[in-house]
């Protein structure tokens, strides 16, 4: 599970330090960095950000003021040189509060806290989805009901997801990660960073490709062993 995060800090050296820390943590992925909170507004509006590393003391608007302007903000880890802001930071439900200069072990502790949070959230969403045989998406300016049994595969397209069903395909403004978290793990399988397939709809496997709904989709090298294990376990007849 990758956590897509951004850095908002007006100090170049502080951004550089956080960037290097993020690069050293395998489950973190830096989606963007900004020296002005307002520059991050558009990206935050896409729903593609899972975590913000946010400085507090910045020109024009503080990190605390900025986060209060966002209706449904992602989890926030505040970074600041001023310890006295800690209480106010937790009042806006900050996940953690890092005092500069930030050591790597303290950074990692905060990152692991974020990882636990997202893992728990994804599990809850998946369990909720398992109790339903349909879901709704917004496509072509209307709400469309999709039966789980009709889904062939889901394809990630930057800030959109294309859901291929037996009848047709639907494009919806949604993150691929949200789609992955919603589809029940016992029926769907991620085969590539951009593809999730319905296990029951697999027609054949040919090398590093899987055929679903008459289309061949790539299997990532690092996922191949897991994909084959889940698809073939107990179902592969051999002499």
VMD Tcl script that draws the C-alpha trace (Angstrom):
set ca {
  {0.00 0.00 0.00}
  {1.45 3.35 -1.10}
  {0.61 6.52 0.80}
  {0.59 9.49 -1.58}
  {1.81 12.54 0.33}
  {2.66 16.18 -0.27}
  {4.95 18.67 1.46}
  {3.85 22.24 2.14}
  {6.65 24.36 3.61}
  {8.07 27.76 2.65}
  {11.62 26.75 3.64}
  {13.61 25.04 0.79}
  {15.94 23.21 3.22}
  {13.00 21.87 5.23}
  {11.33 20.58 2.03}
  {14.60 18.97 0.95}
  {14.97 17.16 4.27}
  {11.42 15.83 4.20}
  {11.77 14.84 0.54}
  {14.86 12.75 1.32}
  {13.13 11.10 4.28}
  {10.10 10.24 2.14}
  {12.34 8.71 -0.52}
  {13.82 6.42 2.15}
  {10.43 5.06 3.27}
  {9.12 2.49 0.81}
  {5.41 2.96 1.55}
  {5.51 6.75 1.03}
  {5.24 8.36 -2.41}
  {5.79 12.11 -2.87}
  {3.03 13.46 -5.11}
  {4.03 17.13 -4.87}
  {5.74 19.83 -2.83}
  {4.75 23.45 -2.41}
  {6.16 26.58 -0.76}
  {2.69 28.11 -0.51}
  {-0.39 26.31 0.89}
  {-2.71 27.87 -1.70}
  {-0.72 26.22 -4.50}
  {-1.75 22.80 -3.16}
  {-5.49 23.49 -3.27}
  {-6.08 22.08 -6.76}
  {-4.21 18.83 -6.08}
  {-6.01 18.38 -2.75}
  {-9.32 18.78 -4.57}
  {-8.62 15.68 -6.69}
  {-8.69 13.35 -3.68}
  {-5.31 11.93 -4.72}
  {-3.50 13.02 -1.54}
  {-3.43 10.63 1.43}
  {-1.19 12.63 3.76}
  {0.10 16.20 4.17}
  {3.38 17.20 5.78}
  {2.43 20.78 6.65}
  {4.50 23.61 8.08}
  {2.66 25.95 10.44}
  {4.44 29.31 10.34}
  {4.22 30.55 6.72}
  {3.60 33.94 5.07}
  {0.02 35.05 4.25}
  {-1.65 31.99 5.80}
  {-0.48 29.57 8.48}
  {-0.74 25.82 8.14}
  {-3.34 25.77 10.92}
  {-5.46 28.38 9.17}
  {-5.10 26.61 5.83}
  {-6.18 23.18 7.04}
  {-9.33 24.71 8.53}
  {-10.33 25.94 5.05}
  {-10.44 22.38 3.66}
  {-13.80 20.68 4.05}
  {-12.53 17.09 4.21}
  {-8.74 17.28 4.59}
  {-6.55 14.19 4.45}
  {-4.54 13.33 7.58}
  {-1.96 15.98 8.49}
  {1.46 15.75 10.10}
  {2.52 19.23 11.17}
  {6.19 20.22 10.92}
  {7.33 23.36 12.72}
  {10.15 24.92 14.68}
  {7.73 26.14 17.34}
  {6.69 23.51 19.95}
  {4.01 25.76 21.48}
  {1.75 25.13 18.47}
  {1.38 21.45 19.38}
  {-1.87 21.75 21.32}
  {-3.56 23.80 18.59}
  {-2.31 21.31 16.03}
  {-3.99 18.39 17.76}
  {-7.20 20.41 18.09}
  {-7.56 20.15 14.30}
  {-7.05 16.36 14.51}
  {-3.43 16.34 13.39}
  {-2.03 12.84 13.08}
  {1.30 13.91 14.53}
  {3.44 16.94 15.29}
  {7.11 17.07 14.34}
  {9.42 19.74 15.78}
  {12.27 20.89 13.51}
  {14.95 19.81 13.07}
  {13.23 16.48 12.52}
  {15.26 13.31 13.07}
  {14.66 10.34 10.79}
  {13.56 8.02 13.60}
  {10.94 10.55 14.73}
  {9.81 11.02 11.11}
  {9.53 7.26 10.65}
  {7.42 6.92 13.79}
  {4.95 9.48 12.38}
  {4.96 7.78 8.97}
  {4.20 4.39 10.53}
  {1.29 5.97 12.39}
  {-0.07 7.16 9.04}
  {0.44 3.71 7.55}
  {-1.52 2.05 10.36}
  {-4.33 4.57 9.93}
  {-4.67 4.00 6.17}
  {-4.43 0.21 6.53}
  {-7.25 0.25 9.08}
  {-9.35 2.57 6.91}
  {-8.87 0.40 3.81}
  {-9.81 -2.72 5.77}
  {-13.01 -1.12 7.04}
  {-14.01 0.02 3.55}
  {-13.32 -3.42 2.10}
  {-15.34 -5.14 4.82}
  {-18.24 -2.78 4.20}
  {-18.07 -3.45 0.47}
  {-18.12 -7.19 1.09}
  {-21.66 -6.93 2.41}
  {-23.06 -5.41 -0.78}
  {-23.36 -6.75 -4.33}
  {-23.46 -3.34 -6.01}
  {-22.13 0.21 -5.78}
  {-22.77 3.60 -7.33}
  {-20.42 5.89 -9.26}
  {-20.86 9.25 -10.93}
  {-20.39 8.99 -14.69}
  {-21.62 11.30 -17.47}
  {-23.18 13.60 -14.87}
  {-25.42 10.90 -13.42}
  {-25.27 8.25 -10.70}
  {-24.79 4.80 -12.18}
  {-25.44 1.56 -10.30}
  {-22.89 -1.19 -11.00}
  {-23.28 -4.81 -9.95}
  {-20.08 -6.37 -8.63}
  {-20.77 -9.51 -10.67}
  {-20.72 -7.42 -13.86}
  {-17.27 -5.92 -13.29}
  {-14.50 -7.34 -15.49}
  {-11.68 -5.04 -14.42}
  {-10.90 -1.51 -13.27}
  {-8.26 0.61 -14.98}
  {-6.49 3.58 -13.39}
  {-6.25 6.70 -15.57}
  {-4.40 9.39 -13.57}
  {-7.21 11.07 -11.58}
  {-9.92 8.85 -13.08}
  {-10.88 5.19 -13.06}
  {-12.35 3.32 -16.02}
  {-14.58 0.46 -14.87}
  {-15.02 -2.20 -17.55}
  {-18.19 -4.24 -17.13}
  {-19.81 -7.00 -19.17}
  {-22.15 -4.45 -20.76}
  {-19.98 -1.34 -21.20}
  {-17.27 0.77 -19.61}
  {-17.71 3.76 -17.29}
  {-15.23 6.54 -16.53}
  {-15.54 8.15 -13.12}
  {-13.62 10.85 -11.25}
  {-12.06 8.63 -8.57}
  {-8.63 7.61 -7.36}
  {-7.41 4.14 -8.24}
  {-6.53 3.57 -4.60}
  {-10.12 4.29 -3.53}
  {-11.37 1.77 -6.10}
  {-8.88 -0.83 -4.89}
  {-9.92 -0.31 -1.27}
  {-13.62 -0.66 -2.09}
  {-13.54 -3.86 -4.17}
  {-13.61 -6.98 -1.91}
  {-10.25 -8.76 -1.84}
  {-11.81 -12.22 -2.05}
  {-13.26 -11.40 -5.50}
  {-10.84 -8.90 -7.03}
  {-7.11 -8.92 -7.54}
  {-4.58 -6.20 -8.33}
  {-2.34 -7.42 -11.17}
  {-0.63 -4.15 -12.07}
  {-0.31 -0.64 -10.63}
  {-3.11 0.40 -13.02}
  {-5.32 -2.72 -13.16}
  {-7.58 -4.63 -10.78}
  {-9.35 -7.68 -12.21}
  {-12.31 -9.80 -11.20}
  {-10.75 -13.19 -10.43}
  {-13.79 -15.11 -11.69}
  {-13.61 -13.36 -15.08}
  {-10.07 -14.50 -15.95}
  {-10.06 -16.43 -19.25}
  {-6.38 -17.35 -19.49}
  {-2.87 -16.44 -18.36}
  {-0.13 -16.08 -20.96}
  {3.30 -15.23 -19.61}
  {3.11 -11.77 -18.10}
  {-0.42 -11.13 -19.35}
  {-3.87 -12.09 -18.18}
  {-6.91 -12.21 -20.46}
  {-10.13 -10.74 -19.08}
  {-13.20 -9.87 -21.12}
  {-11.36 -10.49 -24.37}
  {-8.58 -8.05 -23.45}
  {-5.03 -8.82 -22.42}
  {-3.77 -6.92 -19.39}
  {-0.20 -6.76 -18.02}
  {0.87 -8.52 -14.85}
  {3.55 -6.62 -12.93}
  {6.71 -8.61 -12.31}
  {6.59 -7.94 -8.56}
  {2.94 -9.07 -8.38}
  {3.12 -12.14 -10.60}
  {3.82 -14.71 -7.88}
  {0.95 -13.40 -5.74}
  {-1.41 -13.25 -8.75}
  {-0.67 -16.83 -9.81}
  {-0.96 -18.09 -6.24}
  {-4.40 -16.54 -5.75}
  {-5.74 -17.53 -9.17}
  {-4.39 -21.09 -9.35}
  {-4.33 -22.25 -5.73}
  {-6.51 -25.36 -5.46}
  {-7.80 -24.89 -9.02}
  {-4.90 -25.99 -11.20}
  {-5.44 -29.53 -12.53}
  {-2.27 -31.34 -13.51}
  {-1.18 -34.87 -14.13}
}
mol new
graphics top color blue
foreach p $ca { graphics top sphere $p radius 0.5 }
foreach p [lrange $ca 0 end-1] q [lrange $ca 1 end] { graphics top cylinder $p $q radius 0.2 }
display resetview
